[in-house]
């Protein structure tokens, strides 16, 4: 069982938490779980890897990625993405 190494976050790019990303390359489907503190995310990833190995699905990819809480973005003029702000349709 191989787990991802340390998170590739820059020191000045502090994450608000971490999510466990699960992707099945056969079906193309993915899901994520979290956010968790980094240590808990690693534990969750380990359990999910074990679950997929037991189910004989070793090709399913599992990783830990940084999660950043949504904040107003100055470069969007403070547009509220959830309410369909003026810039949200361009994504």
ZADO-1210 file (C-alpha; in nm, 4 decimals, padded with zeros to 6 digits):
<atoms>
<atom x="00.0000" y="00.0000" z="00.0000" code="UNK" pos="1"/>
<atom x="00.1486" y="00.3334" z="-00.1077" code="UNK" pos="2"/>
<atom x="00.0187" y="00.6599" z="00.0300" code="UNK" pos="3"/>
<atom x="00.0937" y="01.0066" z="-00.1016" code="UNK" pos="4"/>
<atom x="00.3928" y="01.1938" z="00.0376" code="UNK" pos="5"/>
<atom x="00.3786" y="01.5270" z="00.2166" code="UNK" pos="6"/>
<atom x="00.1362" y="01.7832" z="00.0824" code="UNK" pos="7"/>
<atom x="00.3014" y="01.9995" z="-00.1836" code="UNK" pos="8"/>
<atom x="00.1668" y="02.3222" z="-00.0305" code="UNK" pos="9"/>
<atom x="00.3895" y="02.6267" z="-00.0189" code="UNK" pos="10"/>
<atom x="00.4544" y="02.7539" z="00.3316" code="UNK" pos="11"/>
<atom x="00.2783" y="03.0813" z="00.2458" code="UNK" pos="12"/>
<atom x="-00.0178" y="02.8905" z="00.0955" code="UNK" pos="13"/>
<atom x="-00.1730" y="02.7563" z="00.4138" code="UNK" pos="14"/>
<atom x="-00.4619" y="02.5185" z="00.3600" code="UNK" pos="15"/>
<atom x="-00.7755" y="02.5325" z="00.5732" code="UNK" pos="16"/>
<atom x="-00.7823" y="02.1530" z="00.5756" code="UNK" pos="17"/>
<atom x="-00.7263" y="01.8537" z="00.3513" code="UNK" pos="18"/>
<atom x="-00.9582" y="01.6334" z="00.1498" code="UNK" pos="19"/>
<atom x="-00.9157" y="01.2735" z="00.0433" code="UNK" pos="20"/>
<atom x="-00.9581" y="01.2519" z="-00.3328" code="UNK" pos="21"/>
<atom x="-01.0670" y="00.9162" z="-00.4805" code="UNK" pos="22"/>
<atom x="-01.0644" y="00.8600" z="-00.8588" code="UNK" pos="23"/>
<atom x="-01.1492" y="00.5427" z="-01.0479" code="UNK" pos="24"/>
<atom x="-00.9531" y="00.5535" z="-01.3757" code="UNK" pos="25"/>
<atom x="-01.1683" y="00.2766" z="-01.5232" code="UNK" pos="26"/>
<atom x="-01.5024" y="00.4555" z="-01.4843" code="UNK" pos="27"/>
<atom x="-01.3664" y="00.8111" z="-01.4747" code="UNK" pos="28"/>
<atom x="-01.5692" y="00.8815" z="-01.1610" code="UNK" pos="29"/>
<atom x="-01.4279" y="01.0621" z="-00.8625" code="UNK" pos="30"/>
<atom x="-01.5277" y="01.1749" z="-00.5162" code="UNK" pos="31"/>
<atom x="-01.3725" y="01.3553" z="-00.2246" code="UNK" pos="32"/>
<atom x="-01.4126" y="01.3351" z="00.1520" code="UNK" pos="33"/>
<atom x="-01.3363" y="01.5974" z="00.4106" code="UNK" pos="34"/>
<atom x="-01.2117" y="01.8466" z="00.4958" code="UNK" pos="35"/>
<atom x="-00.9943" y="01.7026" z="00.7709" code="UNK" pos="36"/>
<atom x="-00.6789" y="01.8093" z="00.9533" code="UNK" pos="37"/>
<atom x="-00.3797" y="01.6686" z="00.7611" code="UNK" pos="38"/>
<atom x="-00.3138" y="01.3773" z="00.9988" code="UNK" pos="39"/>
<atom x="-00.6783" y="01.2710" z="00.9932" code="UNK" pos="40"/>
<atom x="-00.6874" y="01.2987" z="00.6131" code="UNK" pos="41"/>
<atom x="-00.3882" y="01.0639" z="00.5950" code="UNK" pos="42"/>
<atom x="-00.5705" y="00.8148" z="00.8190" code="UNK" pos="43"/>
<atom x="-00.8848" y="00.8376" z="00.6074" code="UNK" pos="44"/>
<atom x="-00.6792" y="00.7839" z="00.2906" code="UNK" pos="45"/>
<atom x="-00.5188" y="00.4791" z="00.4454" code="UNK" pos="46"/>
<atom x="-00.8583" y="00.3288" z="00.5320" code="UNK" pos="47"/>
<atom x="-00.9987" y="00.4015" z="00.1870" code="UNK" pos="48"/>
<atom x="-00.6918" y="00.2413" z="00.0241" code="UNK" pos="49"/>
<atom x="-00.7488" y="-00.0672" z="00.2387" code="UNK" pos="50"/>
<atom x="-01.1190" y="-00.0781" z="00.1454" code="UNK" pos="51"/>
<atom x="-01.0436" y="-00.0645" z="-00.2269" code="UNK" pos="52"/>
<atom x="-00.7635" y="-00.3203" z="-00.1972" code="UNK" pos="53"/>
<atom x="-00.9960" y="-00.5625" z="-00.0155" code="UNK" pos="54"/>
<atom x="-01.2560" y="-00.5054" z="-00.2899" code="UNK" pos="55"/>
<atom x="-00.9841" y="-00.5974" z="-00.5434" code="UNK" pos="56"/>
<atom x="-00.9809" y="-00.2464" z="-00.6932" code="UNK" pos="57"/>
<atom x="-00.6105" y="-00.1602" z="-00.6743" code="UNK" pos="58"/>
<atom x="-00.6276" y="00.0815" z="-00.9702" code="UNK" pos="59"/>
<atom x="-00.8453" y="00.3303" z="-00.7815" code="UNK" pos="60"/>
<atom x="-00.6318" y="00.6377" z="-00.7122" code="UNK" pos="61"/>
<atom x="-00.6351" y="00.7939" z="-00.3678" code="UNK" pos="62"/>
<atom x="-00.4672" y="01.1204" z="-00.2821" code="UNK" pos="63"/>
<atom x="-00.4677" y="01.3960" z="-00.0255" code="UNK" pos="64"/>
<atom x="-00.5093" y="01.7507" z="-00.1514" code="UNK" pos="65"/>
<atom x="-00.5234" y="02.0857" z="00.0274" code="UNK" pos="66"/>
<atom x="-00.8640" y="02.2450" z="00.0760" code="UNK" pos="67"/>
<atom x="-00.9146" y="02.6200" z="00.0898" code="UNK" pos="68"/>
<atom x="-01.2345" y="02.7626" z="00.2355" code="UNK" pos="69"/>
<atom x="-01.4254" y="02.9890" z="-00.0034" code="UNK" pos="70"/>
<atom x="-01.3504" y="03.3554" z="00.0537" code="UNK" pos="71"/>
<atom x="-01.4520" y="03.6682" z="-00.1370" code="UNK" pos="72"/>
<atom x="-01.1995" y="03.7266" z="-00.4136" code="UNK" pos="73"/>
<atom x="-01.0876" y="04.0788" z="-00.4844" code="UNK" pos="74"/>
<atom x="-01.0002" y="03.9886" z="-00.8432" code="UNK" pos="75"/>
<atom x="-01.3702" y="03.9098" z="-00.9004" code="UNK" pos="76"/>
<atom x="-01.4855" y="04.2402" z="-00.7599" code="UNK" pos="77"/>
<atom x="-01.6259" y="04.0646" z="-00.4544" code="UNK" pos="78"/>
<atom x="-01.8738" y="03.8674" z="-00.6681" code="UNK" pos="79"/>
<atom x="-02.0680" y="03.6096" z="-00.4723" code="UNK" pos="80"/>
<atom x="-02.0214" y="03.2918" z="-00.6752" code="UNK" pos="81"/>
<atom x="-02.3005" y="03.1000" z="-00.4998" code="UNK" pos="82"/>
<atom x="-02.5598" y="03.3658" z="-00.5759" code="UNK" pos="83"/>
<atom x="-02.4566" y="03.3813" z="-00.9415" code="UNK" pos="84"/>
<atom x="-02.2554" y="03.7016" z="-00.9144" code="UNK" pos="85"/>
<atom x="-02.1612" y="03.8872" z="-01.2322" code="UNK" pos="86"/>
<atom x="-01.8430" y="03.6872" z="-01.2974" code="UNK" pos="87"/>
<atom x="-01.9676" y="03.3386" z="-01.2039" code="UNK" pos="88"/>
<atom x="-02.0967" y="03.2511" z="-01.5525" code="UNK" pos="89"/>
<atom x="-01.7520" y="03.2881" z="-01.7086" code="UNK" pos="90"/>
<atom x="-01.6177" y="02.9779" z="-01.5304" code="UNK" pos="91"/>
</atoms>
